[in-house]
């Protein structure tokens, strides 16, 4: 008689348990990584409008800027350029949701300092961990 070899039910259950534990750890980490990449796309889109905002400041009344653009991106609905007092805001309206199912609100805010226009990121305080490091340095919370 030949001995039948195979995998016992206990060994199979152990492999399934280990796989489940790894999935519980890996899936949220992967989802946060994907969200950070999409937020980088928002920042890149906003950065591409910095030059246009500077042109509007130089060529128009700098206190009367209010223009909205439709986006062809899946994650970006509209991009709005506007002046608010002495600040110049590039607001990206996105369809992204964070871990708490709240919309991701991202703004680049420029202010004149001498002859230069300095930019800072503004996000909701709960979402600052999702920003790349180059945007965190100039972080200002949305009130």
N, C-alpha and C positions, 0 to 999 in steps of 0.2 A: 504494500500500500504506500502511495506517495503522500508526503506531508504537504498539506495545502498552506501556502504562505500568502499573506495579505496584510492589510492594515486593520487594526482593531478599531472598534467604535471609540474607545478612549483616546487613542492616538488621533483620530479624526476630529474629535471634539476639542482636543488641545490645540490642534492647528487652526481650527475655526475660531477659538477663543483668542489666540494670539493675533490672527488676522483682524478680528473685530477691534481689539485694543489698538492696533496700529491705525486702523481706519478712523477711529474716534479721535485720535491725535492728529492724523495727517489731513483729513478733510477740512477742518476749520482753518488750519494753517494755510492750506492751498487756497481756500476762498479769500482769506485776507490778502494773500500775495496777489491774486487776480484783481482784487479791489484796488490795491495800491498801484498796480500797473494802469488801471483805468483812470485813477485820479491823476497819475502822471500825464496821461493823455489830456485831461482837462487843463492842467497847468501849461502844457505845450500849446494847446489851442489859445489860451489866454495870452501867453507870451508872444504869439504871432500877431497880436493886435496892439502891442506896445508901441510900435513904430507909427501905426495909424493914429493912435491916441496922441502921440507927440505931434504929429502933423496937424491934427485937429486943434490942438492947443495953440500952435503957432499961426495957423491960417484962419481960425474962426475965433469967435468970442469964447475964451476958455471956460467961461461960467455958463455956457449954453450948449453943452454937448449932451446929446441924448439920441443914440442911434442903436438899433437892434438888428442883428444879423441871424438868419436861419443857418443851421449847420447841417451838413450832409452826414455827420457821424452818427453812429448808433447810440452813443452814450451822451451826446451833447445835443440839447434841443435848440437853445438860442445863446448868443453871446451879445451882451449889452454893454455899450460904452456910454458912460455918463459922468457929468461933473456934479459933485456934491460939495458945496462950499469951496474950500481950497484943495479938495481931494479929487482925484480922477480915478474912477472905478471901472474895472473890466470884470463884469459879473458873468459867470458861466452857469447857465441853467441846465442841469443835467438830469438824466433819468436814473442815476446811480443811487442805490440805497446802502447805508452802512450796516454794521452788524446788528444794530438795534432797530433796523427797518426805518430809519430816518433818512430823508433825502440829503445827499451830499451837497452842501452849499459852499462854493469856492469863489473867492474874489481876489483879484490883484488890485491893490490900491496904491496909486502914485501920488507923491506930493513933491512940489517944487522946493528944492533946497539950493539957493543960488541959481546957477544956470543949468542944473541937472534935475532930472526927474527920477526920484528914488522910489522903488517899488517894494511892497510888502505883501505877503499872503495873508488872507483873512479866511478863517474857517470857524466852524462851531468848535468850541473847546473840547467837546467829546470826540471830535474827529481829527485832532491834531496828530495823533499817532499814525494816521494813514498818510500823512504828507511826506514827501521825500526830504532829505536833510537840507538841500539847498533852499527849500521853501520854509522850513522850520526856523532858520536863522532870523528871518524877518517876520516872525509870526505875530499877528495881532488878532485877538479874538473878535468875532462878530458879536456885537452887543444885542 
